[in-house]
Amino acid sequence: MMSVLYTLTLLSISGEPIDMQQFKGKYLLIVNSASGCGFHYQLKQLDDLEKKYRDKGLAILITPSNDFSQEPLSSKEIACNYLPNSSGLITTELLHIRKQQHPLYKFLTKKHHVWWNYTKFLISPNGNVIKRFFPWQQPNSKRFIQIIEKNLEKL
């Protein structure tokens, strides 16, 4: 049975569709973000991680949100200020925790909730959530990288 994840289509920050099927067969790290959050510096670490492991089967999807009142930027401002030279994908703003929660986050939070901005979900190549990282778990930490590398070895 196909994962619900792969039935979704999101909008990129530039307004282009993001067909989630493109991530089938890859590991996907989904990260909720906010420019006013103290963990915002992790965007650079995430970009570095994506560049290092892209060819080994890792993709990263950044999903801005104002659920914790820390994203004051408009979509246009996000596009200009969130690593404008990044090769990673950034979606339009999504609701992660509210009543009108986006279907992506309904899927992600079946077993794990969004702790705060920069909660990260690692998705297997068949579309299952295999790990939730807390916001304070930095993408450039030794343990984080070990987990990513261990999973990428399975491809």
C-alpha positions in Angstrom: 0.0 0.0 0.0 1.3 3.4 -0.9 2.1 5.8 1.9 -0.3 8.8 2.3 2.8 11.0 2.1 3.2 10.2 -1.6 -0.4 11.2 -2.4 0.2 14.8 -1.3 1.2 17.8 -3.4 2.5 20.9 -1.7 3.3 24.3 -3.0 6.9 25.5 -3.0 7.7 29.0 -1.7 7.9 30.1 -5.4 4.4 28.8 -6.1 5.4 25.6 -8.0 3.9 22.3 -7.1 5.9 19.8 -5.0 4.7 16.3 -5.9 5.7 14.3 -2.8 6.1 11.2 -5.1 9.5 12.6 -6.1 10.8 11.5 -2.7 9.8 7.9 -3.1 12.9 5.7 -2.7 14.8 8.4 -0.8 15.2 9.4 2.8 13.4 12.7 3.4 14.0 15.0 6.3 11.0 17.3 6.9 11.7 20.3 9.1 9.2 22.9 10.4 10.8 26.3 10.6 10.3 29.9 11.6 12.7 32.8 11.0 12.1 34.3 14.5 13.0 31.1 16.3 16.3 30.8 18.2 17.0 27.6 16.2 16.8 29.5 12.9 20.6 29.1 12.5 20.0 25.4 11.8 18.9 26.3 8.2 22.6 26.6 7.2 23.3 23.2 8.9 20.4 21.7 7.1 21.5 23.1 3.8 25.1 21.8 4.3 23.6 18.3 5.2 21.4 18.3 2.1 24.4 19.2 -0.1 26.6 16.6 1.5 24.1 13.7 1.3 21.9 14.6 -1.7 23.7 12.2 -4.1 23.5 9.4 -1.5 19.7 9.6 -1.3 18.8 12.4 1.2 16.3 15.2 0.5 15.3 18.0 2.8 12.0 19.8 2.9 11.6 23.0 4.9 8.0 23.9 5.9 7.7 27.4 7.4 4.9 28.0 9.9 3.7 30.7 12.3 2.1 28.2 14.7 4.4 29.3 17.5 4.1 33.0 16.5 7.7 33.1 15.3 7.3 33.5 11.6 6.6 37.2 10.8 7.8 37.0 7.2 5.5 36.7 4.2 6.1 34.0 1.6 8.0 36.5 -0.6 10.2 37.5 2.3 10.8 33.8 3.3 11.9 33.1 -0.3 14.5 35.9 -0.1 15.7 35.3 3.5 15.7 31.5 3.9 19.0 30.6 2.3 18.4 32.1 -1.1 21.2 30.0 -2.6 19.9 26.8 -1.1 19.2 23.8 -3.3 16.7 22.4 -0.8 13.0 22.8 -1.1 11.0 25.2 0.9 7.2 25.1 1.0 4.7 27.8 1.5 3.6 28.3 5.1 1.8 25.3 6.6 -0.2 24.8 9.7 1.6 22.2 11.9 -0.4 22.0 15.1 -3.8 23.8 14.8 -7.3 22.7 14.0 -6.7 23.2 10.2 -3.5 21.2 10.4 -2.1 20.5 7.0 -2.4 16.9 5.8 1.4 16.5 5.7 1.5 17.2 9.5 -1.6 15.1 10.1 0.5 12.3 8.6 3.7 13.2 10.5 2.1 13.6 13.9 0.2 10.3 14.1 2.8 9.0 16.6 5.0 12.0 17.3 4.0 15.6 17.9 5.7 18.8 16.7 7.6 19.8 19.8 8.5 23.3 18.6 10.0 25.0 15.5 12.8 22.9 14.0 11.3 19.6 15.0 12.6 17.3 12.3 11.0 14.1 10.9 13.1 11.5 9.1 11.1 9.6 6.5 12.1 6.2 5.1 12.2 5.5 1.3 8.8 3.8 1.5 7.2 6.9 3.2 7.2 6.0 6.9 8.3 8.2 9.8 11.3 6.5 11.3 12.7 9.2 13.6 11.7 12.5 15.1 14.5 14.8 16.1 13.8 17.4 18.7 14.5 21.1 17.9 17.7 21.2 19.9 19.2 18.2 18.0 21.4 20.0 15.6 21.8 18.7 12.1 25.6 19.0 12.2 26.0 17.1 15.5 27.9 13.8 15.5 24.8 11.7 16.6 22.5 13.3 14.0 24.9 12.6 11.2 25.4 9.0 12.4 21.7 8.4 12.3 21.4 9.8 8.7 24.5 7.9 7.5 23.3 4.6 9.1 20.0 4.9 7.3 21.5 6.0 3.9 23.7 2.8 4.0 20.4 0.8 3.6 19.8 2.3 0.2 
